[in-house]
Amino acid sequence: MSIEAQYRFVLKRIQDSCEKNRIAHQVDLLAVSKKQLIEKIKELYHIGHRKFGESYVQEAVEKIELLRDLEIEWHFIGPIQSNKTKYIAKYFDWVQSVDSMKILTRLNNQRPEDKQLLNVLLQLKVGNEESKSGCSEEEIFEMIKSSSEFAKLKIRGLMCIPPPAFDEKIQKEYFQYCYNVFKKLQMVAELDTLSMGMSNDLESAIACQTTMVRVGTDVFGARD
Ligand SMILES: *Cc1c(COP(=O)(O)O)cnc(C)c1O
């Protein structure tokens, strides 16, 4: 299938799922272009897509430089090492994988003056696997409480990556948990973005009120 056909098929899945679950809000599609060729990004851009996600800083910076004439909204979605925050602060419009106060502070201090506020999602830890990144509900409440200290950031909501599950029922339990935390946070802060759902589980995420799905494989094909 061509990229255009794959892309339109993903859009159709999102639309069908929104109808089935009577979702009234917009569900955005983030095209995850990590490990994909620059030509594929251009192809999708020329069809009209604007939101792209990258996971590896060095690869991302190279692509962003090469594509700087295009009006792309770039989202960083990978694990964040503190020595890479200056690049994220300089090159990206959004960062979805923030999981500590230390990273928030660095991004705020390193965001260039001439750039708009950096949009931030805090990554909620889901499932009890030690290896997975993200922070607890309590840590997220602490970060939200301190958000006024970060003049160059705009905290927009939550991102989560649950452990892979084939069973829809398990997928939905994880997503429902994230939605519940998001709802609680919305009582204390103005948040509008809940980023959850990927190629294999976007329907479950939509059933649980996601506002943004991040899809790589099903839009671009398998990564190398
Ligand atoms: C790679 C990645 C995706 C996309 O995964 P696919 O299964 O290819 O759709 C989404 N979110 C994050 C955080 C990723 O690292």
The ligand as a Gaussian input file, in Angstrom:
#p B3LYP/6-31G(d) Opt

LIG

0 1
 C        7.473000       4.258000      18.359000
 C        6.458000       4.907000      19.222000
 C        5.117000       5.013000      18.811000
 C        4.591000       4.417000      17.524000
 O        4.546000       3.046000      17.616000
 P        3.868000       2.152000      16.458000
 O        3.603000       0.859000      17.139000
 O        4.864000       2.055000      15.354000
 O        2.606000       2.834000      16.042000
 C        4.255000       5.694000      19.642000
 N        4.662000       6.247000      20.808000
 C        5.926000       6.169000      21.238000
 C        6.305000       6.799000      22.536000
 C        6.861000       5.494000      20.460000
 O        8.127000       5.402000      20.911000

